[in-house]
Amino acid sequence: MQTDAEALELAIKPGVSRISANSGGNIFDNSGFGLYVLSEIGDRFGWFAIGSGRSRLIGNNGERVLEDFVFPGTFIGIQVFNRITNFSDVLSEIIRKGEKIAGVNGISNKASGASKVVKL
C-alpha cells in the first residue's frame, strides 16, 4: 500500500480485511464485507464517508470522490435519508454482488453470517 487514499479504496472492497479468514486471530469470523456493505448502503440510500490519515472517500448516489484530508486517526460515517423497504432483499443483493466482485478479484471470501444478519 502506497498511500492513505489507496488504503481507503481497498478497505471498502468486498472480501478485504486486515485479518485473514483462516488466521487464529479471526475470532469474529471476519470476512471483509462489513465496510463494503455499509458503503453500498450509504451510497445507494444516502451517503457514506471513510477517512484516515491524509485522505477521505465520500460516496453518494453512485459517485465516489477521493479528497485530501487530514485526520489523526480513522473515521467512518453513514447517513440514510429514507427507510429502506425490503432491507433483507437489499442486503442479499449487495452481498451477492460483493461475493461476485470478490471472486473476480481472486478473493475466495464469502460474506460471514454476521454480515448477512438483519436485525431491525
Z-matrix of the N, CA and C atoms (Angstrom, degrees):
N
C 1 1.449
C 2 1.520 1 107.66
N 3 1.301 2 116.08 1 127.20
C 4 1.448 3 120.82 2 -178.07
C 5 1.527 4 113.54 3 -92.13
N 6 1.335 5 117.66 4 -42.33
C 7 1.466 6 120.53 5 -172.24
C 8 1.523 7 111.46 6 -134.74
N 9 1.332 8 114.75 7 164.96
C 10 1.465 9 119.88 8 174.37
C 11 1.525 10 110.62 9 -61.52
N 12 1.329 11 117.28 10 -38.26
C 13 1.469 12 121.52 11 179.77
C 14 1.525 13 110.70 12 -60.44
N 15 1.317 14 117.41 13 -43.99
C 16 1.471 15 120.72 14 178.73
C 17 1.531 16 111.02 15 -64.19
N 18 1.334 17 116.01 16 -38.45
C 19 1.467 18 119.96 17 179.20
C 20 1.521 19 111.12 18 -64.06
N 21 1.338 20 117.48 19 -40.16
C 22 1.467 21 120.73 20 179.25
C 23 1.519 22 111.28 21 -65.34
N 24 1.321 23 116.75 22 -44.30
C 25 1.464 24 119.91 23 179.43
C 26 1.524 25 110.82 24 -62.30
N 27 1.322 26 116.71 25 -38.47
C 28 1.459 27 121.07 26 179.17
C 29 1.532 28 111.38 27 -70.56
N 30 1.334 29 117.06 28 -37.86
C 31 1.468 30 121.77 29 -175.13
C 32 1.521 31 113.42 30 -61.41
N 33 1.339 32 117.87 31 -28.31
C 34 1.469 33 119.18 32 -178.15
C 35 1.524 34 112.66 33 -97.03
N 36 1.324 35 117.18 34 7.19
C 37 1.460 36 119.56 35 175.05
C 38 1.531 37 109.05 36 -79.13
N 39 1.323 38 117.40 37 145.66
C 40 1.469 39 120.07 38 -179.65
C 41 1.521 40 112.21 39 -68.04
N 42 1.336 41 115.01 40 136.60
C 43 1.458 42 120.84 41 176.95
C 44 1.510 43 114.34 42 85.93
N 45 1.323 44 117.88 43 3.52
C 46 1.461 45 121.22 44 -178.73
C 47 1.518 46 109.29 45 -98.98
N 48 1.312 47 115.78 46 126.68
C 49 1.457 48 122.05 47 178.81
C 50 1.512 49 108.70 48 -148.69
N 51 1.318 50 116.56 49 151.28
C 52 1.462 51 118.27 50 175.91
C 53 1.521 52 110.83 51 -75.44
N 54 1.345 53 117.16 52 -15.31
C 55 1.460 54 121.92 53 179.22
C 56 1.516 55 108.74 54 -111.26
N 57 1.291 56 116.48 55 125.38
C 58 1.460 57 121.78 56 179.28
C 59 1.520 58 110.68 57 -68.76
N 60 1.330 59 115.73 58 144.64
C 61 1.471 60 120.83 59 178.74
C 62 1.524 61 111.18 60 -60.67
N 63 1.323 62 117.66 61 -25.32
C 64 1.461 63 121.31 62 -177.16
C 65 1.520 64 113.15 63 -99.48
N 66 1.328 65 117.76 64 0.40
C 67 1.463 66 119.52 65 -176.71
C 68 1.519 67 110.46 66 -77.24
N 69 1.308 68 116.00 67 153.33
C 70 1.455 69 121.12 68 178.42
C 71 1.517 70 112.60 69 -66.48
N 72 1.342 71 118.15 70 -20.12
C 73 1.448 72 122.09 71 -178.58
C 74 1.516 73 114.10 72 -86.65
N 75 1.322 74 117.72 73 4.44
C 76 1.470 75 121.76 74 -175.39
C 77 1.527 76 110.70 75 -93.32
N 78 1.345 77 116.64 76 65.45
C 79 1.462 78 120.73 77 -175.09
C 80 1.522 79 113.39 78 -73.76
N 81 1.336 80 118.16 79 -14.59
C 82 1.459 81 121.41 80 -178.62
C 83 1.528 82 112.28 81 -103.60
N 84 1.341 83 118.90 82 13.28
C 85 1.462 84 122.59 83 -179.04
C 86 1.520 85 110.41 84 55.78
N 87 1.337 86 116.19 85 42.41
C 88 1.457 87 122.51 86 -177.92
C 89 1.524 88 110.21 87 -64.19
N 90 1.335 89 116.33 88 122.79
C 91 1.463 90 120.84 89 -179.23
C 92 1.515 91 112.52 90 -110.39
N 93 1.335 92 118.04 91 -4.26
C 94 1.454 93 120.55 92 179.14
C 95 1.517 94 114.08 93 81.51
N 96 1.330 95 117.42 94 23.70
C 97 1.463 96 120.35 95 -179.41
C 98 1.532 97 113.34 96 -108.81
N 99 1.318 98 118.88 97 -9.38
C 100 1.453 99 121.45 98 -175.16
C 101 1.518 100 113.82 99 -60.92
N 102 1.317 101 117.80 100 -55.39
C 103 1.464 102 120.49 101 179.87
C 104 1.523 103 111.41 102 -66.67
N 105 1.320 104 116.32 103 -34.73
C 106 1.471 105 119.40 104 177.15
C 107 1.530 106 110.38 105 -60.59
N 108 1.331 107 116.75 106 -49.25
C 109 1.470 108 120.95 107 -178.88
C 110 1.524 109 110.23 108 -62.16
N 111 1.330 110 117.73 109 -47.31
C 112 1.472 111 120.26 110 179.51
C 113 1.527 112 111.98 111 -60.88
N 114 1.330 113 117.13 112 -41.84
C 115 1.470 114 119.25 113 -179.63
C 116 1.525 115 111.17 114 -66.17
N 117 1.322 116 117.46 115 -36.57
C 118 1.470 117 120.43 116 178.39
C 119 1.531 118 111.26 117 -68.22
N 120 1.326 119 116.81 118 -41.85
C 121 1.467 120 119.92 119 178.52
C 122 1.525 121 109.84 120 -63.15
N 123 1.330 122 116.50 121 -47.26
C 124 1.461 123 119.93 122 178.11
C 125 1.510 124 112.63 123 -60.95
N 126 1.314 125 116.03 124 -43.63
C 127 1.463 126 121.38 125 -178.77
C 128 1.529 127 111.53 126 -63.06
N 129 1.315 128 117.00 127 -39.65
C 130 1.469 129 121.27 128 -176.39
C 131 1.528 130 114.01 129 -81.68
N 132 1.341 131 116.55 130 -33.24
C 133 1.459 132 119.48 131 -169.97
C 134 1.528 133 114.05 132 -121.52
N 135 1.295 134 117.83 133 9.77
C 136 1.469 135 122.22 134 -179.05
C 137 1.509 136 108.86 135 176.01
N 138 1.313 137 116.67 136 -114.99
C 139 1.458 138 121.87 137 175.69
C 140 1.519 139 109.91 138 -151.92
N 141 1.330 140 115.17 139 162.03
C 142 1.454 141 121.25 140 172.30
C 143 1.518 142 107.98 141 -139.87
N 144 1.308 143 115.09 142 156.23
C 145 1.457 144 121.57 143 175.00
C 146 1.518 145 108.28 144 -142.49
N 147 1.304 146 115.70 145 143.26
C 148 1.458 147 121.99 146 173.53
C 149 1.519 148 106.22 147 -140.28
N 150 1.302 149 116.10 148 136.01
C 151 1.454 150 119.48 149 -178.60
C 152 1.506 151 111.35 150 -146.35
N 153 1.314 152 114.73 151 153.94
C 154 1.448 153 120.53 152 177.51
C 155 1.519 154 108.77 153 -164.13
N 156 1.309 155 115.24 154 136.45
C 157 1.461 156 119.28 155 176.59
C 158 1.508 157 113.19 156 61.97
N 159 1.316 158 116.32 157 -108.89
C 160 1.461 159 121.41 158 -173.96
C 161 1.537 160 114.38 159 -110.68
N 162 1.327 161 117.14 160 16.07
C 163 1.463 162 119.58 161 -178.18
C 164 1.521 163 111.46 162 -144.89
N 165 1.338 164 114.65 163 156.92
C 166 1.462 165 120.55 164 169.09
C 167 1.521 166 107.77 165 -141.84
N 168 1.330 167 114.30 166 150.58
C 169 1.457 168 122.62 167 179.54
C 170 1.519 169 106.94 168 -122.46
N 171 1.327 170 116.15 169 127.10
C 172 1.459 171 121.81 170 -179.80
C 173 1.519 172 108.15 171 -120.49
N 174 1.321 173 116.71 172 133.10
C 175 1.452 174 121.98 173 178.16
C 176 1.511 175 110.87 174 -123.21
N 177 1.331 176 114.66 175 138.48
C 178 1.459 177 120.64 176 -179.20
C 179 1.509 178 108.29 177 -161.00
N 180 1.333 179 115.78 178 123.94
C 181 1.462 180 120.79 179 173.08
C 182 1.529 181 113.19 180 55.21
N 183 1.320 182 116.34 181 41.55
C 184 1.455 183 121.14 182 177.66
C 185 1.518 184 115.30 183 81.65
N 186 1.304 185 117.48 184 -2.82
C 187 1.461 186 120.92 185 179.49
C 188 1.519 187 109.21 186 -108.34
N 189 1.318 188 116.09 187 133.19
C 190 1.463 189 120.88 188 179.16
C 191 1.519 190 109.11 189 -120.82
N 192 1.330 191 114.93 190 133.98
C 193 1.460 192 121.11 191 -177.85
C 194 1.521 193 108.37 192 -124.62
N 195 1.311 194 116.02 193 125.48
C 196 1.451 195 123.03 194 176.38
C 197 1.517 196 107.93 195 -101.61
N 198 1.340 197 116.42 196 127.03
C 199 1.463 198 120.65 197 -174.59
C 200 1.521 199 110.79 198 -130.23
N 201 1.328 200 115.38 199 153.81
C 202 1.458 201 120.37 200 168.87
C 203 1.515 202 107.26 201 -70.66
N 204 1.304 203 116.10 202 139.39
C 205 1.460 204 120.92 203 -175.67
C 206 1.516 205 106.30 204 -164.59
N 207 1.291 206 118.66 205 141.30
C 208 1.457 207 120.51 206 179.48
C 209 1.518 208 109.28 207 -113.66
N 210 1.327 209 115.22 208 120.74
C 211 1.457 210 121.42 209 179.17
C 212 1.526 211 107.52 210 -146.17
N 213 1.326 212 118.01 211 123.99
C 214 1.470 213 120.22 212 -177.20
C 215 1.531 214 112.34 213 -80.91
N 216 1.305 215 116.90 214 64.48
C 217 1.460 216 122.43 215 -178.09
C 218 1.508 217 109.14 216 159.59
N 219 1.307 218 115.70 217 -155.58
C 220 1.461 219 121.83 218 -179.57
C 221 1.523 220 108.50 219 -132.25
N 222 1.341 221 116.44 220 141.65
C 223 1.462 222 119.89 221 177.60
C 224 1.517 223 109.79 222 -142.23
N 225 1.322 224 114.90 223 154.49
C 226 1.459 225 121.83 224 169.70
C 227 1.516 226 107.39 225 -134.29
N 228 1.308 227 116.02 226 149.85
C 229 1.448 228 121.69 227 176.41
C 230 1.514 229 109.29 228 -146.62
N 231 1.305 230 115.82 229 148.91
C 232 1.455 231 121.09 230 178.43
C 233 1.519 232 107.77 231 -148.46
N 234 1.316 233 116.15 232 139.84
C 235 1.455 234 121.25 233 173.10
C 236 1.516 235 107.88 234 -135.08
N 237 1.316 236 115.17 235 130.11
C 238 1.458 237 122.44 236 176.93
C 239 1.517 238 106.78 237 -110.22
N 240 1.323 239 116.60 238 126.78
C 241 1.459 240 120.93 239 -173.38
C 242 1.526 241 114.33 240 -81.56
N 243 1.313 242 117.77 241 -33.69
C 244 1.462 243 121.74 242 -177.48
C 245 1.516 244 109.88 243 -131.76
N 246 1.327 245 114.88 244 159.49
C 247 1.458 246 119.95 245 174.98
C 248 1.521 247 109.02 246 -63.15
N 249 1.316 248 115.84 247 137.66
C 250 1.463 249 121.12 248 -179.82
C 251 1.523 250 107.78 249 -93.56
N 252 1.328 251 115.93 250 111.30
C 253 1.458 252 119.26 251 177.00
C 254 1.525 253 108.13 252 -77.26
N 255 1.309 254 116.72 253 147.15
C 256 1.466 255 122.69 254 -178.89
C 257 1.527 256 111.62 255 56.19
N 258 1.338 257 115.65 256 48.41
C 259 1.455 258 120.19 257 -177.76
C 260 1.526 259 111.92 258 -55.93
N 261 1.326 260 117.64 259 -38.53
C 262 1.473 261 120.97 260 179.20
C 263 1.519 262 111.36 261 -57.44
N 264 1.327 263 116.69 262 -42.90
C 265 1.464 264 120.89 263 178.99
C 266 1.521 265 111.27 264 -66.46
N 267 1.327 266 116.70 265 -42.32
C 268 1.466 267 121.26 266 178.96
C 269 1.524 268 109.90 267 -61.77
N 270 1.324 269 116.63 268 -47.19
C 271 1.462 270 121.20 269 179.56
C 272 1.522 271 111.32 270 -60.69
N 273 1.321 272 117.27 271 -45.08
C 274 1.475 273 121.38 272 179.07
C 275 1.522 274 111.18 273 -60.68
N 276 1.322 275 116.86 274 -41.76
C 277 1.465 276 120.83 275 -179.92
C 278 1.525 277 110.86 276 -66.33
N 279 1.326 278 117.63 277 -41.92
C 280 1.471 279 121.41 278 178.39
C 281 1.525 280 109.75 279 -62.42
N 282 1.319 281 117.35 280 -44.38
C 283 1.465 282 120.90 281 -179.65
C 284 1.521 283 111.38 282 -66.09
N 285 1.332 284 118.04 283 -43.52
C 286 1.477 285 120.39 284 177.17
C 287 1.523 286 110.86 285 -57.69
N 288 1.332 287 115.82 286 -46.81
C 289 1.462 288 120.99 287 178.62
C 290 1.530 289 110.21 288 -60.98
N 291 1.332 290 117.00 289 -44.67
C 292 1.461 291 121.32 290 -179.33
C 293 1.512 292 112.94 291 -64.24
N 294 1.323 293 117.46 292 -41.47
C 295 1.467 294 120.30 293 178.32
C 296 1.524 295 110.80 294 -64.60
N 297 1.322 296 116.94 295 -36.58
C 298 1.460 297 120.53 296 177.25
C 299 1.536 298 110.38 297 -66.37
N 300 1.333 299 117.13 298 -45.34
C 301 1.469 300 121.45 299 178.35
C 302 1.525 301 110.11 300 -61.50
N 303 1.338 302 117.03 301 -44.33
C 304 1.460 303 120.77 302 179.50
C 305 1.527 304 110.78 303 -59.58
N 306 1.331 305 116.52 304 -43.15
C 307 1.462 306 120.88 305 179.17
C 308 1.511 307 112.82 306 -62.54
N 309 1.333 308 116.71 307 -42.04
C 310 1.467 309 121.41 308 178.13
C 311 1.526 310 110.22 309 -62.30
N 312 1.341 311 116.34 310 -34.42
C 313 1.467 312 121.49 311 -179.50
C 314 1.527 313 112.79 312 -85.80
N 315 1.338 314 116.93 313 7.55
C 316 1.453 315 120.82 314 177.07
C 317 1.515 316 114.53 315 79.97
N 318 1.331 317 117.58 316 16.29
C 319 1.456 318 121.93 317 178.56
C 320 1.522 319 107.31 318 -101.06
N 321 1.318 320 116.80 319 123.04
C 322 1.466 321 119.64 320 -174.36
C 323 1.520 322 113.37 321 -89.67
N 324 1.323 323 117.79 322 -1.34
C 325 1.468 324 120.05 323 -178.81
C 326 1.515 325 112.13 324 -61.39
N 327 1.303 326 114.92 325 139.92
C 328 1.453 327 123.54 326 168.77
C 329 1.518 328 106.29 327 -108.19
N 330 1.322 329 116.65 328 151.89
C 331 1.460 330 119.70 329 179.21
C 332 1.522 331 109.99 330 -59.48
N 333 1.320 332 116.51 331 137.69
C 334 1.460 333 121.28 332 179.34
C 335 1.516 334 111.06 333 -70.25
N 336 1.312 335 116.00 334 165.14
C 337 1.457 336 120.61 335 177.07
C 338 1.520 337 111.50 336 -58.82
N 339 1.331 338 117.37 337 -36.53
C 340 1.460 339 121.05 338 179.92
C 341 1.524 340 111.57 339 -64.51
N 342 1.326 341 117.67 340 -33.02
C 343 1.466 342 120.92 341 178.01
C 344 1.519 343 112.43 342 -70.05
N 345 1.320 344 115.96 343 -22.54
C 346 1.467 345 120.66 344 -175.75
C 347 1.530 346 113.63 345 -96.49
N 348 1.319 347 117.82 346 -6.44
C 349 1.458 348 121.92 347 -175.81
C 350 1.531 349 110.31 348 -78.36
N 351 1.325 350 115.13 349 132.60
C 352 1.453 351 121.14 350 176.81
C 353 1.515 352 107.60 351 -110.61
N 354 1.326 353 116.19 352 115.60
C 355 1.465 354 121.21 353 175.91
C 356 1.498 355 107.45 354 -124.52
N 357 1.304 356 116.27 355 113.78
C 358 1.461 357 120.90 356 -179.79
C 359 1.497 358 110.56 357 -112.02
